[in-house]
Amino acid sequence: MENIKALILFTMSMPKSVIVIDDDEDTVRLFSEFLEENNIKVVGNGFDGVTAVKLFKETKPDVVLIDLNMPNGSGFYAIKKIHDINPKAHIIAVSADGSFATEEKLEKLKIPLIQKPFKMDQVISMIQN
């Protein structure tokens, strides 16, 4: 029983792994640096939906942070493909698009939305929970 408790505590203290996907390279860089500074392990960066799917397959992160409006495969394209791979994948959409249609699509997919501009403490909280 003690071994199980120790394993649970060890697992809970391990940093979450994340991939960061956004077509804006500065956003990806800043996001990644901030997450690493807050004990969240960034295991991959990408700039389009196709790369997001590839990185998800390769790294199997705990969380996917993804922009919605990108070239070469939108965020919605990536979300669908990632859910095909793992229906329980933890995905957080990060976008300036707060339209009703976008929010409705994300709600149906059970994907939370963080609207740009965002507060990093909100992002950290959503990753950790």
Short mmCIF file of the C-alpha atoms (twelve columns), coordinates in Angstrom:
data_MODEL
# 
_entry.id   MODEL 
# 
loop_
_atom_site.group_PDB 
_atom_site.id 
_atom_site.type_symbol 
_atom_site.label_atom_id 
_atom_site.label_alt_id 
_atom_site.label_comp_id 
_atom_site.label_asym_id 
_atom_site.label_seq_id 
_atom_site.Cartn_x 
_atom_site.Cartn_y 
_atom_site.Cartn_z 
_atom_site.pdbx_PDB_model_num 
ATOM 1   C CA . MET A 1   0.000   0.000  0.000   1 
ATOM 2   C CA . GLU A 2   2.868   2.379  0.832   1 
ATOM 3   C CA . ASN A 3   4.361   1.762  -2.624  1 
ATOM 4   C CA . ILE A 4   1.090   2.752  -4.271  1 
ATOM 5   C CA . LYS A 5   0.874   5.953  -2.212  1 
ATOM 6   C CA . ALA A 6   4.490   6.820  -3.099  1 
ATOM 7   C CA . LEU A 7   3.815   6.189  -6.789  1 
ATOM 8   C CA . ILE A 8   0.714   8.409  -6.721  1 
ATOM 9   C CA . LEU A 9   2.614   11.226 -4.988  1 
ATOM 10  C CA . PHE A 10  5.515   10.868 -7.438  1 
ATOM 11  C CA . THR A 11  3.163   10.971 -10.429 1 
ATOM 12  C CA . MET A 12  1.349   14.023 -9.070  1 
ATOM 13  C CA . SER A 13  4.628   15.908 -8.586  1 
ATOM 14  C CA . MET A 14  5.884   15.196 -12.118 1 
ATOM 15  C CA . PRO A 15  5.679   18.190 -14.419 1 
ATOM 16  C CA . LYS A 16  2.948   18.095 -17.038 1 
ATOM 17  C CA . SER A 17  4.135   17.673 -20.620 1 
ATOM 18  C CA . VAL A 18  2.768   20.055 -23.242 1 
ATOM 19  C CA . ILE A 19  3.026   20.753 -26.949 1 
ATOM 20  C CA . VAL A 20  2.543   24.368 -28.030 1 
ATOM 21  C CA . ILE A 21  1.058   25.006 -31.486 1 
ATOM 22  C CA . ASP A 22  0.551   28.474 -32.975 1 
ATOM 23  C CA . ASP A 23  1.386   29.959 -36.363 1 
ATOM 24  C CA . ASP A 24  3.046   32.934 -34.655 1 
ATOM 25  C CA . GLU A 25  6.622   31.913 -33.795 1 
ATOM 26  C CA . ASP A 26  7.025   34.608 -31.124 1 
ATOM 27  C CA . THR A 27  3.893   33.366 -29.343 1 
ATOM 28  C CA . VAL A 28  5.196   29.794 -29.386 1 
ATOM 29  C CA . ARG A 29  8.609   30.871 -28.075 1 
ATOM 30  C CA . LEU A 30  7.218   33.080 -25.297 1 
ATOM 31  C CA . PHE A 31  4.603   30.506 -24.302 1 
ATOM 32  C CA . SER A 32  7.217   27.757 -24.166 1 
ATOM 33  C CA . GLU A 33  9.659   29.813 -22.094 1 
ATOM 34  C CA . PHE A 34  6.962   30.798 -19.600 1 
ATOM 35  C CA . LEU A 35  5.675   27.238 -19.248 1 
ATOM 36  C CA . GLU A 36  9.190   25.864 -18.652 1 
ATOM 37  C CA . GLU A 37  9.778   28.556 -15.998 1 
ATOM 38  C CA . ASN A 38  6.624   27.263 -14.273 1 
ATOM 39  C CA . ASN A 39  7.706   23.614 -14.171 1 
ATOM 40  C CA . ILE A 40  5.686   22.543 -17.209 1 
ATOM 41  C CA . LYS A 41  7.713   20.474 -19.657 1 
ATOM 42  C CA . VAL A 42  7.352   21.609 -23.274 1 
ATOM 43  C CA . VAL A 43  7.982   18.481 -25.358 1 
ATOM 44  C CA . GLY A 44  7.255   20.017 -28.747 1 
ATOM 45  C CA . ASN A 45  6.523   23.193 -30.693 1 
ATOM 46  C CA . GLY A 46  4.717   23.565 -33.989 1 
ATOM 47  C CA . PHE A 47  3.262   26.185 -36.269 1 
ATOM 48  C CA . ASP A 48  0.369   24.425 -38.039 1 
ATOM 49  C CA . GLY A 49  -2.269  21.736 -37.612 1 
ATOM 50  C CA . VAL A 50  -0.426  19.026 -39.536 1 
ATOM 51  C CA . THR A 51  2.623   19.405 -37.291 1 
ATOM 52  C CA . ALA A 52  0.378   19.348 -34.215 1 
ATOM 53  C CA . VAL A 53  -0.906  15.890 -35.124 1 
ATOM 54  C CA . LYS A 54  2.607   14.628 -35.878 1 
ATOM 55  C CA . LEU A 55  3.961   15.956 -32.566 1 
ATOM 56  C CA . PHE A 56  1.036   14.497 -30.642 1 
ATOM 57  C CA . LYS A 57  1.743   11.036 -32.094 1 
ATOM 58  C CA . GLU A 58  5.477   11.327 -31.357 1 
ATOM 59  C CA . THR A 59  5.414   12.869 -27.880 1 
ATOM 60  C CA . LYS A 60  2.063   11.824 -26.350 1 
ATOM 61  C CA . PRO A 61  1.853   14.986 -24.214 1 
ATOM 62  C CA . ASP A 62  -0.418  15.465 -21.223 1 
ATOM 63  C CA . VAL A 63  -1.789  18.675 -22.765 1 
ATOM 64  C CA . VAL A 64  -2.038  20.242 -26.228 1 
ATOM 65  C CA . LEU A 65  -2.174  24.048 -26.412 1 
ATOM 66  C CA . ILE A 66  -3.365  24.955 -29.888 1 
ATOM 67  C CA . ASP A 67  -4.307  28.030 -31.867 1 
ATOM 68  C CA . LEU A 68  -7.354  27.628 -34.106 1 
ATOM 69  C CA . ASN A 69  -6.571  29.794 -37.137 1 
ATOM 70  C CA . MET A 70  -3.411  28.487 -38.795 1 
ATOM 71  C CA . PRO A 71  -2.247  27.563 -42.278 1 
ATOM 72  C CA . ASN A 72  -1.624  23.940 -43.343 1 
ATOM 73  C CA . GLY A 73  -4.284  22.412 -41.148 1 
ATOM 74  C CA . SER A 74  -6.333  24.555 -38.791 1 
ATOM 75  C CA . GLY A 75  -6.632  23.956 -35.079 1 
ATOM 76  C CA . PHE A 76  -9.984  22.275 -35.693 1 
ATOM 77  C CA . TYR A 77  -8.341  19.920 -38.213 1 
ATOM 78  C CA . ALA A 78  -5.709  18.994 -35.596 1 
ATOM 79  C CA . ILE A 79  -8.263  18.601 -32.804 1 
ATOM 80  C CA . LYS A 80  -10.276 16.125 -34.904 1 
ATOM 81  C CA . LYS A 81  -7.176  14.112 -35.856 1 
ATOM 82  C CA . ILE A 82  -5.851  14.101 -32.288 1 
ATOM 83  C CA . HIS A 83  -9.247  12.945 -30.973 1 
ATOM 84  C CA . ASP A 84  -9.173  10.154 -33.572 1 
ATOM 85  C CA . ILE A 85  -5.845  9.047  -32.046 1 
ATOM 86  C CA . ASN A 86  -6.893  9.569  -28.418 1 
ATOM 87  C CA . PRO A 87  -10.495 10.598 -27.654 1 
ATOM 88  C CA . LYS A 88  -9.453  11.550 -24.104 1 
ATOM 89  C CA . ALA A 89  -6.624  13.891 -25.159 1 
ATOM 90  C CA . HIS A 90  -6.475  17.057 -23.043 1 
ATOM 91  C CA . ILE A 91  -6.619  19.922 -25.541 1 
ATOM 92  C CA . ILE A 92  -6.861  23.639 -24.770 1 
ATOM 93  C CA . ALA A 93  -7.655  26.044 -27.608 1 
ATOM 94  C CA . VAL A 94  -5.918  29.424 -27.516 1 
ATOM 95  C CA . SER A 95  -7.363  31.916 -29.987 1 
ATOM 96  C CA . ALA A 96  -8.355  35.514 -30.643 1 
ATOM 97  C CA . ASP A 97  -11.495 34.142 -32.321 1 
ATOM 98  C CA . GLY A 98  -14.174 34.360 -29.663 1 
ATOM 99  C CA . SER A 99  -17.092 34.226 -32.077 1 
ATOM 100 C CA . PHE A 100 -20.253 32.396 -31.067 1 
ATOM 101 C CA . ALA A 101 -19.719 29.826 -33.830 1 
ATOM 102 C CA . THR A 102 -16.195 29.038 -32.621 1 
ATOM 103 C CA . GLU A 103 -17.250 28.806 -28.990 1 
ATOM 104 C CA . GLU A 104 -20.156 26.558 -29.963 1 
ATOM 105 C CA . LYS A 105 -17.880 24.194 -31.952 1 
ATOM 106 C CA . LEU A 106 -15.413 23.983 -29.074 1 
ATOM 107 C CA . GLU A 107 -18.189 23.388 -26.559 1 
ATOM 108 C CA . LYS A 108 -19.476 20.434 -28.613 1 
ATOM 109 C CA . LEU A 109 -15.918 19.036 -28.641 1 
ATOM 110 C CA . LYS A 110 -15.553 19.733 -24.888 1 
ATOM 111 C CA . ILE A 111 -12.461 21.861 -25.583 1 
ATOM 112 C CA . PRO A 112 -11.882 24.863 -23.300 1 
ATOM 113 C CA . LEU A 113 -10.995 28.180 -24.948 1 
ATOM 114 C CA . ILE A 114 -8.499  30.705 -23.687 1 
ATOM 115 C CA . GLN A 115 -9.004  33.949 -25.565 1 
ATOM 116 C CA . LYS A 116 -6.079  36.083 -26.696 1 
ATOM 117 C CA . PRO A 117 -4.848  38.224 -25.134 1 
ATOM 118 C CA . PHE A 118 -4.666  35.876 -22.175 1 
ATOM 119 C CA . LYS A 119 -3.290  35.789 -18.668 1 
ATOM 120 C CA . MET A 120 -0.542  33.205 -18.206 1 
ATOM 121 C CA . ASP A 121 -1.775  32.249 -14.728 1 
ATOM 122 C CA . GLN A 122 -5.058  31.185 -16.373 1 
ATOM 123 C CA . VAL A 123 -3.121  28.998 -18.827 1 
ATOM 124 C CA . ILE A 124 -1.045  27.420 -16.025 1 
ATOM 125 C CA . SER A 125 -4.188  26.709 -14.008 1 
ATOM 126 C CA . MET A 126 -5.920  25.009 -16.954 1 
ATOM 127 C CA . ILE A 127 -2.857  22.864 -17.692 1 
ATOM 128 C CA . GLN A 128 -2.471  21.759 -14.085 1 
ATOM 129 C CA . ASN A 129 -6.144  20.801 -13.684 1 
# 
